[in-house]
């Protein structure tokens, strides 16, 4: 099946609008089951938290009704017709038609629980609510994404699904992993599944907010991480219909652009993994998400093309987000033996050179939101020092034992912040972004006779001994 151009995503939406419009006037908007919404609301705020066993069956019915309502609303032709009109669109009974972003997603968001260290009133007591709500939404939305006739309905539902995945509900992990490992999923849907993957990995375990553990069990997390790594390494998984099922010099330019865009989404998603090493899909064999991002940052030729400036920054952010610790089966965390911070910082340096080059060349460059990226990278470098503490508590970041971080990290942070990141706060020709020192650092690292070539000593799968790009 030939690949659609980037512009085809817009055309698909327009086709969906046209199809939706043919029967829009004849269909009334779905109505809420007020009793179901009352039950859902009560369970979310149940005194003492949790869902009592005697309330579970009734709660599951309420969650199913809740999910069905929003799925039907996202699929309704009037919802997709309204944005194409120059006047307010009403239902046959005169009801105002809600917008997807301003009304539907915002309203649904009020009922979702997002576990994070800084989230107010979120605790392990709501784990049951998150699980059951997730199961209901996953069932309703997944079916619609896979079977809806109109493309616009599938795309809109996938977009809503990506937002829902911020809850980290267990049911979503299998659905997203299956979509990412299916080479036949169309790019416009897979893009949102990649965003959903990042959302799932960003969610914390609601029962252990004092750790950086992910929301699902190790096998589910490992399967999702492995799928993201495959999407980065195998372009044929990102876009169906590549000639010869591969990306090379014969690939049409429009297809190359689509793969580049989608690989960046996969890099962003993988960067939400919080550990340099995690158990793989079997729950035992280690896999190395930090190494995959190092490959991107160092422009591994096996990945076909080097990172764009934005993708390079996303790779650097991901590497700095991954603690050099691993969670053991008993739940405890320990430092990864043999972790070579020199390799990680070499990759970050390579990424920063690629990222900052356009801004260093022109102070008025507008190709990326430089200030935003600079602030995030500066924060990531500061946080990276804290992640060497296996007992790091994200709810009390100031309590981290900074003495456990190698001195090299502190020196690197001060150097990069002053020469590269601080000048990006605003356009100021008097404070140019300087990357020559970074280039020199990169050359010195690569030419050093003591250069380490494995992110984890003794783990050949983490080797970076591939021909590097010119610094």
Steps between C-alpha positions, in 0.01 A plus 500: 500500500664833395570754769284813510678832505508713812225713355282192469436509874312825445324357196389196696347729758320700232366183342375400842329836543326458163380151585384614839301787357270282291303378799580766758159665503321174567690398810460626852797526730542215751361566846683442825386229733478731802487213748819347355678834519386540860644159590829577324526833677432341839756224445765751403450682831401198711576562869816312593575429133479177309190324370319281756443143377126541530518806270728346234237345271283812500811713449610298198160553337526873568852518354381312190213746453738793553741367236221420253366855526834661416575252222164576338555872542844481335344305212197723450483662154389837640814521712710469186276720290505797739866607442437527124212745542513880530212504745401314812369151430203374701360153546145429377370579849696824516787383721836666444749263337812460717850543362753221541772701674308771676210289625526121467862440603489769766183361656624141488824613662311597817425133569849363434769452764861560398751353748808722538717607797367856489135402443273619778265255666633204301606188689506125480143500627389596150677212327169310469331802343784547249494130409124471447464832319789401275349162420170657395656776289744259340222267390281775352774708338706209366202356312422837346861563395517163330155470343347845440412553135600867476870586526424818693331298774794262533747789515300708749446201727871416487580857601267474799645159583850649521373743765329223696828306515646759735319309776739207452211252523616142452258422215658759273849345500402192302293701252775753428771235480294300250447809284871587501605149401245482217661624178157535337373775733471815293734792579226738611390248765848382595605860565242522778594153626858626535370795698293258707815296572676810631197582713497151652870513585461844656242369748620394844396199703221650717585260782866610505516871423813529713692302238540549124335168420279484194128440528487143365672174590856444368395270215249749361749787529776289343279401206408863434862618526613221266232600249617862506859393449394295197309795356815711521724234349260364236336764275278235344308482829424872486359522151338218301575466133864611488656383170690183575377532858803716583625857501793583269615739227219376274229600744284792373558827685143524631524155658837586652347808665216297647740243646720777645199666661372177649841385623523823695166417664644161597813667643284736706295209630801285589649800681220469755648174627658583834770231517809432290438126537164323531387140492392393153165350396584175680540689827863389541731565207628860516448744215666839469279795398777749583726329247238534227487875561881513503492342154269776381708773664826364354345453155553125475519432123285189551209736575525624137487876562637735770269679742350836418577779750166446674537122513854540635369717785227246574761221511715701742200565725419129500855391591508750786160377623618139533643424843805270502313271737277199448201378696541150639217242516458579870430864416831637624724708273874462467771676303574339162843344531731604219297804394740730314392860540772600250312318223167656599649852501679440170161420349342805665784717368451368147128569528554853631738582214237388247227680692674834555677533163220697326466738796878545523511588131215754520385681813162566335435140398138397560500137394457377859366644828855555626413654835264217589747230406785679680299520823404133482856389427639712783248348740574149372874546560435610858262209562741252342741550791228393741416183310824330603339456842313164493278628780403818316152609607326702227263646759805641686757575226705732721582206730701314232857406590699702244827348621413182312518678164840498325685833511500496120123556497526815712784642290316419178179664619672827591689514170203427273255719690725805470613464139203342325176510698501838676547703176190334353269674746457785255627627169809698593789532257717615788463155658552253217451129544846345505537139393867490403587390853242222469648392168845496656370296792348253255823466302702447817259232622510311171877523460584404856690171525298435817164556331234264629281352228229327705233685690497205740839333536480133411170540312595480133144595403575852628800562275542838330805385303345591167653759265399837646390796295742791467472726809 
